[in-house]
Amino acid sequence: MVETILTKRPPLRRFFLLKPNYNIKSEMKQKIACIAIVVKDYDEAIEFYTSKLNFALLEDTRLNEEKRWVLVSPPGSDGCSLLLAKAANDEQKSRIGNQTGGRVFLFLNTDNFERDYQSLISKGINIIRKPSVEPYGTVAVFEDLYGNLWDLIEPAK
C-alpha cells in the first residue's frame, strides 16, 4: 500500500518549477526594498556597518527627536538595503542582537570570498563558524556588533 502511494506522487522538482500566479487584473511587480534591523544606537550602528563591513550610508534622515530613517547597503548592491531601526521600548531592546532566536539572520553574498573574509578578520569581526565549502558555495558565519548572525557566502558557480 505504501509503495503505491509513493509511486503515484509527482516528482518534487515539479513543485519548485511552478511560476507565480499573475492572473490578476494587473501584473504586480514587487521587491523587498529594505529589512529592518533593531539597533541600540544609530551612530554606533552606522559606524560599524560603514567602517567594518564597508557598507554605504544611503540615507540618514531625522524624522523626529527620537527617530531617524537610516539606510545602509553593501558595496556594489542595487537591491535590498538595511534599515537601522533604533529600539524604542523594552520589548524592542530585548530583540537587539537576536532577532531570529539564534539563527543566521542575514546573508551577504560576495564575488570574492577570500578577500571579504580576510577583511572581516582584519577589522576584528567575530567569526562564529570558519569557512566551509558547501554545495551552494563557500560560507562562513560572523556576527555584527550586537550579535546578529550573518552568512558570508560566495555562491557556487
VENCOR-V443683 format. One record per helix or strand of 2 or more residues. SS is the DSSP state (2 for helix, 1 for strand). FROM is the first residue (numbers start at 1). LEN is the number of residues. If there is no record, write none. Layout:
ss:SS from:FROM len:LEN
ss:SS from:FROM len:LEN
This chain:
ss:2 from:2 len:7
ss:2 from:13 len:4
ss:1 from:34 len:6
ss:2 from:42 len:11
ss:1 from:56 len:7
ss:1 from:68 len:6
ss:1 from:81 len:6
ss:2 from:90 len:4
ss:1 from:104 len:6
ss:2 from:113 len:10
ss:1 from:127 len:8
ss:1 from:137 len:7
ss:1 from:149 len:7
